[in-house]
């Protein structure tokens, strides 16, 4: 169970975006939280989760990619201990398949298929960090769909 108040606020913005269809309100709340945490200088866990979520609220794929790349960079600075302290039950390694999936999909949308395939490969290499649960199946299904779109059958 999430115990970190900043992650709870990020979850509220995700709710606005994904479940209520209020993208603009979600972006506004994400921006407020981003400012509150100190942007990229903030706690890497907060930066990672917020940037990963903010990417999903973007209308422009270049902005989406920028946020996804921020999330990916911040993930490298997050420890399992910090995630557990915040109440996150997923290991840090479990973040990477989703992060690489999103980056890969952005590159696909931009027509940069070599980079898209590279991030798909990286996501697949870390898929073992995901459990056999709804989240793991969601990410694995996303990777399968993306591989089909990229014509990558490896």
Biotite code that builds the C-alpha atoms (Angstrom):
import biotite.structure as struc

atoms = struc.array([
    struc.Atom([0.000, 0.000, 0.000], chain_id="A", res_id=1, res_name="UNK", atom_name="CA", element="C"),
    struc.Atom([1.338, 3.402, -1.002], chain_id="A", res_id=2, res_name="UNK", atom_name="CA", element="C"),
    struc.Atom([2.244, 5.416, 2.088], chain_id="A", res_id=3, res_name="UNK", atom_name="CA", element="C"),
    struc.Atom([4.051, 8.302, 0.402], chain_id="A", res_id=4, res_name="UNK", atom_name="CA", element="C"),
    struc.Atom([1.894, 11.469, 0.172], chain_id="A", res_id=5, res_name="UNK", atom_name="CA", element="C"),
    struc.Atom([3.525, 12.619, -3.073], chain_id="A", res_id=6, res_name="UNK", atom_name="CA", element="C"),
    struc.Atom([2.844, 9.277, -4.738], chain_id="A", res_id=7, res_name="UNK", atom_name="CA", element="C"),
    struc.Atom([-0.742, 9.534, -3.511], chain_id="A", res_id=8, res_name="UNK", atom_name="CA", element="C"),
    struc.Atom([-1.060, 12.947, -5.203], chain_id="A", res_id=9, res_name="UNK", atom_name="CA", element="C"),
    struc.Atom([0.428, 11.545, -8.389], chain_id="A", res_id=10, res_name="UNK", atom_name="CA", element="C"),
    struc.Atom([-2.160, 8.771, -8.192], chain_id="A", res_id=11, res_name="UNK", atom_name="CA", element="C"),
    struc.Atom([-4.908, 11.404, -8.012], chain_id="A", res_id=12, res_name="UNK", atom_name="CA", element="C"),
    struc.Atom([-3.622, 12.976, -11.229], chain_id="A", res_id=13, res_name="UNK", atom_name="CA", element="C"),
    struc.Atom([-3.461, 9.536, -12.870], chain_id="A", res_id=14, res_name="UNK", atom_name="CA", element="C"),
    struc.Atom([-7.078, 9.013, -11.827], chain_id="A", res_id=15, res_name="UNK", atom_name="CA", element="C"),
    struc.Atom([-8.048, 12.294, -13.508], chain_id="A", res_id=16, res_name="UNK", atom_name="CA", element="C"),
    struc.Atom([-6.263, 11.293, -16.702], chain_id="A", res_id=17, res_name="UNK", atom_name="CA", element="C"),
    struc.Atom([-7.085, 7.618, -17.082], chain_id="A", res_id=18, res_name="UNK", atom_name="CA", element="C"),
    struc.Atom([-10.425, 7.188, -15.351], chain_id="A", res_id=19, res_name="UNK", atom_name="CA", element="C"),
    struc.Atom([-12.104, 10.542, -15.717], chain_id="A", res_id=20, res_name="UNK", atom_name="CA", element="C"),
    struc.Atom([-10.705, 11.657, -19.065], chain_id="A", res_id=21, res_name="UNK", atom_name="CA", element="C"),
    struc.Atom([-9.623, 15.004, -17.635], chain_id="A", res_id=22, res_name="UNK", atom_name="CA", element="C"),
    struc.Atom([-6.230, 15.270, -19.329], chain_id="A", res_id=23, res_name="UNK", atom_name="CA", element="C"),
    struc.Atom([-5.825, 19.016, -18.867], chain_id="A", res_id=24, res_name="UNK", atom_name="CA", element="C"),
    struc.Atom([-6.671, 18.824, -15.160], chain_id="A", res_id=25, res_name="UNK", atom_name="CA", element="C"),
    struc.Atom([-4.258, 15.897, -14.819], chain_id="A", res_id=26, res_name="UNK", atom_name="CA", element="C"),
    struc.Atom([-1.468, 17.832, -16.547], chain_id="A", res_id=27, res_name="UNK", atom_name="CA", element="C"),
    struc.Atom([-2.113, 20.817, -14.291], chain_id="A", res_id=28, res_name="UNK", atom_name="CA", element="C"),
    struc.Atom([-1.888, 18.660, -11.159], chain_id="A", res_id=29, res_name="UNK", atom_name="CA", element="C"),
    struc.Atom([1.225, 16.873, -12.475], chain_id="A", res_id=30, res_name="UNK", atom_name="CA", element="C"),
    struc.Atom([2.828, 20.269, -13.143], chain_id="A", res_id=31, res_name="UNK", atom_name="CA", element="C"),
    struc.Atom([1.999, 21.473, -9.636], chain_id="A", res_id=32, res_name="UNK", atom_name="CA", element="C"),
    struc.Atom([3.496, 18.313, -8.116], chain_id="A", res_id=33, res_name="UNK", atom_name="CA", element="C"),
    struc.Atom([6.546, 18.598, -10.399], chain_id="A", res_id=34, res_name="UNK", atom_name="CA", element="C"),
    struc.Atom([7.150, 22.097, -9.073], chain_id="A", res_id=35, res_name="UNK", atom_name="CA", element="C"),
    struc.Atom([6.588, 20.947, -5.489], chain_id="A", res_id=36, res_name="UNK", atom_name="CA", element="C"),
    struc.Atom([9.161, 18.143, -5.745], chain_id="A", res_id=37, res_name="UNK", atom_name="CA", element="C"),
    struc.Atom([11.786, 20.372, -7.344], chain_id="A", res_id=38, res_name="UNK", atom_name="CA", element="C"),
    struc.Atom([11.546, 18.975, -10.856], chain_id="A", res_id=39, res_name="UNK", atom_name="CA", element="C"),
    struc.Atom([14.328, 16.676, -11.952], chain_id="A", res_id=40, res_name="UNK", atom_name="CA", element="C"),
    struc.Atom([16.283, 17.561, -8.809], chain_id="A", res_id=41, res_name="UNK", atom_name="CA", element="C"),
    struc.Atom([13.627, 15.934, -6.619], chain_id="A", res_id=42, res_name="UNK", atom_name="CA", element="C"),
    struc.Atom([13.454, 12.491, -5.065], chain_id="A", res_id=43, res_name="UNK", atom_name="CA", element="C"),
    struc.Atom([14.210, 10.074, -7.944], chain_id="A", res_id=44, res_name="UNK", atom_name="CA", element="C"),
    struc.Atom([11.226, 7.888, -7.026], chain_id="A", res_id=45, res_name="UNK", atom_name="CA", element="C"),
    struc.Atom([8.882, 10.866, -7.275], chain_id="A", res_id=46, res_name="UNK", atom_name="CA", element="C"),
    struc.Atom([10.538, 12.058, -10.497], chain_id="A", res_id=47, res_name="UNK", atom_name="CA", element="C"),
    struc.Atom([10.279, 8.595, -12.054], chain_id="A", res_id=48, res_name="UNK", atom_name="CA", element="C"),
    struc.Atom([6.640, 7.961, -11.165], chain_id="A", res_id=49, res_name="UNK", atom_name="CA", element="C"),
    struc.Atom([5.500, 11.483, -11.990], chain_id="A", res_id=50, res_name="UNK", atom_name="CA", element="C"),
    struc.Atom([7.337, 11.644, -15.327], chain_id="A", res_id=51, res_name="UNK", atom_name="CA", element="C"),
    struc.Atom([6.086, 8.174, -16.313], chain_id="A", res_id=52, res_name="UNK", atom_name="CA", element="C"),
    struc.Atom([2.532, 9.262, -15.504], chain_id="A", res_id=53, res_name="UNK", atom_name="CA", element="C"),
    struc.Atom([2.853, 12.752, -17.045], chain_id="A", res_id=54, res_name="UNK", atom_name="CA", element="C"),
    struc.Atom([3.954, 11.155, -20.322], chain_id="A", res_id=55, res_name="UNK", atom_name="CA", element="C"),
    struc.Atom([0.574, 9.427, -20.574], chain_id="A", res_id=56, res_name="UNK", atom_name="CA", element="C"),
    struc.Atom([-1.198, 12.792, -20.313], chain_id="A", res_id=57, res_name="UNK", atom_name="CA", element="C"),
    struc.Atom([0.567, 14.342, -23.298], chain_id="A", res_id=58, res_name="UNK", atom_name="CA", element="C"),
    struc.Atom([-1.074, 15.037, -26.640], chain_id="A", res_id=59, res_name="UNK", atom_name="CA", element="C"),
    struc.Atom([2.221, 15.489, -28.498], chain_id="A", res_id=60, res_name="UNK", atom_name="CA", element="C"),
    struc.Atom([4.412, 12.401, -28.909], chain_id="A", res_id=61, res_name="UNK", atom_name="CA", element="C"),
    struc.Atom([7.620, 14.448, -28.589], chain_id="A", res_id=62, res_name="UNK", atom_name="CA", element="C"),
    struc.Atom([6.483, 15.718, -25.188], chain_id="A", res_id=63, res_name="UNK", atom_name="CA", element="C"),
    struc.Atom([5.439, 12.191, -24.241], chain_id="A", res_id=64, res_name="UNK", atom_name="CA", element="C"),
    struc.Atom([8.907, 10.919, -25.173], chain_id="A", res_id=65, res_name="UNK", atom_name="CA", element="C"),
    struc.Atom([10.615, 13.694, -23.203], chain_id="A", res_id=66, res_name="UNK", atom_name="CA", element="C"),
    struc.Atom([8.692, 12.715, -20.061], chain_id="A", res_id=67, res_name="UNK", atom_name="CA", element="C"),
    struc.Atom([9.280, 8.999, -20.631], chain_id="A", res_id=68, res_name="UNK", atom_name="CA", element="C"),
    struc.Atom([13.022, 9.569, -20.993], chain_id="A", res_id=69, res_name="UNK", atom_name="CA", element="C"),
    struc.Atom([13.014, 11.577, -17.744], chain_id="A", res_id=70, res_name="UNK", atom_name="CA", element="C"),
    struc.Atom([11.282, 8.675, -16.015], chain_id="A", res_id=71, res_name="UNK", atom_name="CA", element="C"),
    struc.Atom([13.782, 6.192, -17.394], chain_id="A", res_id=72, res_name="UNK", atom_name="CA", element="C"),
    struc.Atom([16.747, 8.293, -16.256], chain_id="A", res_id=73, res_name="UNK", atom_name="CA", element="C"),
    struc.Atom([15.273, 8.740, -12.773], chain_id="A", res_id=74, res_name="UNK", atom_name="CA", element="C"),
    struc.Atom([14.613, 4.995, -12.427], chain_id="A", res_id=75, res_name="UNK", atom_name="CA", element="C"),
    struc.Atom([18.363, 4.427, -12.519], chain_id="A", res_id=76, res_name="UNK", atom_name="CA", element="C"),
    struc.Atom([18.598, 6.397, -9.256], chain_id="A", res_id=77, res_name="UNK", atom_name="CA", element="C"),
    struc.Atom([15.781, 4.653, -7.367], chain_id="A", res_id=78, res_name="UNK", atom_name="CA", element="C"),
    struc.Atom([16.579, 1.875, -4.912], chain_id="A", res_id=79, res_name="UNK", atom_name="CA", element="C"),
    struc.Atom([14.357, -0.980, -3.827], chain_id="A", res_id=80, res_name="UNK", atom_name="CA", element="C"),
    struc.Atom([14.711, 0.293, -0.266], chain_id="A", res_id=81, res_name="UNK", atom_name="CA", element="C"),
    struc.Atom([13.388, 3.727, -1.225], chain_id="A", res_id=82, res_name="UNK", atom_name="CA", element="C"),
    struc.Atom([10.488, 2.198, -3.146], chain_id="A", res_id=83, res_name="UNK", atom_name="CA", element="C"),
    struc.Atom([9.596, -0.061, -0.213], chain_id="A", res_id=84, res_name="UNK", atom_name="CA", element="C"),
    struc.Atom([9.772, 2.901, 2.170], chain_id="A", res_id=85, res_name="UNK", atom_name="CA", element="C"),
    struc.Atom([7.110, 4.609, 0.030], chain_id="A", res_id=86, res_name="UNK", atom_name="CA", element="C"),
    struc.Atom([4.910, 1.515, 0.057], chain_id="A", res_id=87, res_name="UNK", atom_name="CA", element="C"),
    struc.Atom([5.673, 0.444, -3.512], chain_id="A", res_id=88, res_name="UNK", atom_name="CA", element="C"),
    struc.Atom([5.559, -3.341, -3.706], chain_id="A", res_id=89, res_name="UNK", atom_name="CA", element="C"),
    struc.Atom([7.129, -3.620, -7.164], chain_id="A", res_id=90, res_name="UNK", atom_name="CA", element="C"),
    struc.Atom([10.911, -3.883, -7.333], chain_id="A", res_id=91, res_name="UNK", atom_name="CA", element="C"),
    struc.Atom([12.752, -1.154, -9.205], chain_id="A", res_id=92, res_name="UNK", atom_name="CA", element="C"),
    struc.Atom([13.668, -3.751, -11.847], chain_id="A", res_id=93, res_name="UNK", atom_name="CA", element="C"),
    struc.Atom([9.928, -4.209, -12.388], chain_id="A", res_id=94, res_name="UNK", atom_name="CA", element="C"),
    struc.Atom([9.622, -0.587, -13.531], chain_id="A", res_id=95, res_name="UNK", atom_name="CA", element="C"),
    struc.Atom([11.898, -0.980, -16.527], chain_id="A", res_id=96, res_name="UNK", atom_name="CA", element="C"),
    struc.Atom([9.713, -3.124, -18.825], chain_id="A", res_id=97, res_name="UNK", atom_name="CA", element="C"),
    struc.Atom([6.950, -0.517, -18.719], chain_id="A", res_id=98, res_name="UNK", atom_name="CA", element="C"),
    struc.Atom([9.364, 2.399, -19.051], chain_id="A", res_id=99, res_name="UNK", atom_name="CA", element="C"),
    struc.Atom([11.093, 0.842, -22.070], chain_id="A", res_id=100, res_name="UNK", atom_name="CA", element="C"),
    struc.Atom([7.722, -0.148, -23.562], chain_id="A", res_id=101, res_name="UNK", atom_name="CA", element="C"),
    struc.Atom([6.556, 3.467, -23.460], chain_id="A", res_id=102, res_name="UNK", atom_name="CA", element="C"),
    struc.Atom([9.831, 4.852, -24.842], chain_id="A", res_id=103, res_name="UNK", atom_name="CA", element="C"),
    struc.Atom([9.769, 2.240, -27.608], chain_id="A", res_id=104, res_name="UNK", atom_name="CA", element="C"),
    struc.Atom([6.202, 3.109, -28.545], chain_id="A", res_id=105, res_name="UNK", atom_name="CA", element="C"),
    struc.Atom([7.087, 6.820, -28.744], chain_id="A", res_id=106, res_name="UNK", atom_name="CA", element="C"),
    struc.Atom([9.986, 6.086, -31.066], chain_id="A", res_id=107, res_name="UNK", atom_name="CA", element="C"),
    struc.Atom([7.672, 3.893, -33.161], chain_id="A", res_id=108, res_name="UNK", atom_name="CA", element="C"),
    struc.Atom([5.167, 6.751, -33.464], chain_id="A", res_id=109, res_name="UNK", atom_name="CA", element="C"),
    struc.Atom([8.013, 9.053, -34.518], chain_id="A", res_id=110, res_name="UNK", atom_name="CA", element="C"),
    struc.Atom([9.190, 6.586, -37.167], chain_id="A", res_id=111, res_name="UNK", atom_name="CA", element="C"),
    struc.Atom([12.508, 5.841, -35.443], chain_id="A", res_id=112, res_name="UNK", atom_name="CA", element="C"),
    struc.Atom([12.163, 2.082, -35.695], chain_id="A", res_id=113, res_name="UNK", atom_name="CA", element="C"),
    struc.Atom([15.768, 1.260, -34.770], chain_id="A", res_id=114, res_name="UNK", atom_name="CA", element="C"),
    struc.Atom([15.442, 3.018, -31.412], chain_id="A", res_id=115, res_name="UNK", atom_name="CA", element="C"),
    struc.Atom([11.971, 1.545, -30.958], chain_id="A", res_id=116, res_name="UNK", atom_name="CA", element="C"),
    struc.Atom([13.348, -1.972, -31.435], chain_id="A", res_id=117, res_name="UNK", atom_name="CA", element="C"),
    struc.Atom([16.267, -1.284, -29.077], chain_id="A", res_id=118, res_name="UNK", atom_name="CA", element="C"),
    struc.Atom([13.920, -0.252, -26.252], chain_id="A", res_id=119, res_name="UNK", atom_name="CA", element="C"),
    struc.Atom([11.647, -3.189, -27.028], chain_id="A", res_id=120, res_name="UNK", atom_name="CA", element="C"),
    struc.Atom([14.696, -5.450, -26.659], chain_id="A", res_id=121, res_name="UNK", atom_name="CA", element="C"),
    struc.Atom([15.567, -3.829, -23.330], chain_id="A", res_id=122, res_name="UNK", atom_name="CA", element="C"),
    struc.Atom([11.998, -4.236, -22.080], chain_id="A", res_id=123, res_name="UNK", atom_name="CA", element="C"),
    struc.Atom([11.991, -7.901, -23.047], chain_id="A", res_id=124, res_name="UNK", atom_name="CA", element="C"),
    struc.Atom([15.341, -8.441, -21.303], chain_id="A", res_id=125, res_name="UNK", atom_name="CA", element="C"),
    struc.Atom([13.827, -7.273, -18.014], chain_id="A", res_id=126, res_name="UNK", atom_name="CA", element="C"),
    struc.Atom([10.388, -8.868, -18.318], chain_id="A", res_id=127, res_name="UNK", atom_name="CA", element="C"),
    struc.Atom([11.364, -11.533, -15.779], chain_id="A", res_id=128, res_name="UNK", atom_name="CA", element="C"),
    struc.Atom([11.148, -8.882, -13.047], chain_id="A", res_id=129, res_name="UNK", atom_name="CA", element="C"),
    struc.Atom([7.368, -8.808, -13.475], chain_id="A", res_id=130, res_name="UNK", atom_name="CA", element="C"),
    struc.Atom([5.077, -11.195, -11.693], chain_id="A", res_id=131, res_name="UNK", atom_name="CA", element="C"),
    struc.Atom([2.277, -13.268, -13.156], chain_id="A", res_id=132, res_name="UNK", atom_name="CA", element="C"),
    struc.Atom([-0.376, -10.778, -12.116], chain_id="A", res_id=133, res_name="UNK", atom_name="CA", element="C"),
    struc.Atom([-2.596, -8.212, -13.826], chain_id="A", res_id=134, res_name="UNK", atom_name="CA", element="C"),
    struc.Atom([0.197, -5.652, -14.100], chain_id="A", res_id=135, res_name="UNK", atom_name="CA", element="C"),
    struc.Atom([2.691, -8.168, -15.470], chain_id="A", res_id=136, res_name="UNK", atom_name="CA", element="C"),
    struc.Atom([0.172, -9.443, -18.026], chain_id="A", res_id=137, res_name="UNK", atom_name="CA", element="C"),
    struc.Atom([-0.691, -5.866, -19.051], chain_id="A", res_id=138, res_name="UNK", atom_name="CA", element="C"),
    struc.Atom([2.943, -5.010, -19.769], chain_id="A", res_id=139, res_name="UNK", atom_name="CA", element="C"),
    struc.Atom([3.642, -8.341, -21.478], chain_id="A", res_id=140, res_name="UNK", atom_name="CA", element="C"),
    struc.Atom([0.581, -7.842, -23.687], chain_id="A", res_id=141, res_name="UNK", atom_name="CA", element="C"),
    struc.Atom([1.733, -4.336, -24.545], chain_id="A", res_id=142, res_name="UNK", atom_name="CA", element="C"),
    struc.Atom([5.136, -5.666, -25.535], chain_id="A", res_id=143, res_name="UNK", atom_name="CA", element="C"),
    struc.Atom([3.557, -8.331, -27.743], chain_id="A", res_id=144, res_name="UNK", atom_name="CA", element="C"),
    struc.Atom([1.383, -5.739, -29.518], chain_id="A", res_id=145, res_name="UNK", atom_name="CA", element="C"),
    struc.Atom([4.323, -3.392, -29.992], chain_id="A", res_id=146, res_name="UNK", atom_name="CA", element="C"),
    struc.Atom([6.498, -6.207, -31.351], chain_id="A", res_id=147, res_name="UNK", atom_name="CA", element="C"),
    struc.Atom([3.784, -6.995, -33.914], chain_id="A", res_id=148, res_name="UNK", atom_name="CA", element="C"),
    struc.Atom([3.546, -3.331, -34.918], chain_id="A", res_id=149, res_name="UNK", atom_name="CA", element="C"),
    struc.Atom([7.336, -3.222, -35.334], chain_id="A", res_id=150, res_name="UNK", atom_name="CA", element="C"),
    struc.Atom([7.404, -6.534, -37.198], chain_id="A", res_id=151, res_name="UNK", atom_name="CA", element="C"),
    struc.Atom([9.778, -7.867, -34.557], chain_id="A", res_id=152, res_name="UNK", atom_name="CA", element="C"),
    struc.Atom([9.244, -11.584, -34.129], chain_id="A", res_id=153, res_name="UNK", atom_name="CA", element="C"),
    struc.Atom([12.397, -12.311, -32.108], chain_id="A", res_id=154, res_name="UNK", atom_name="CA", element="C"),
])
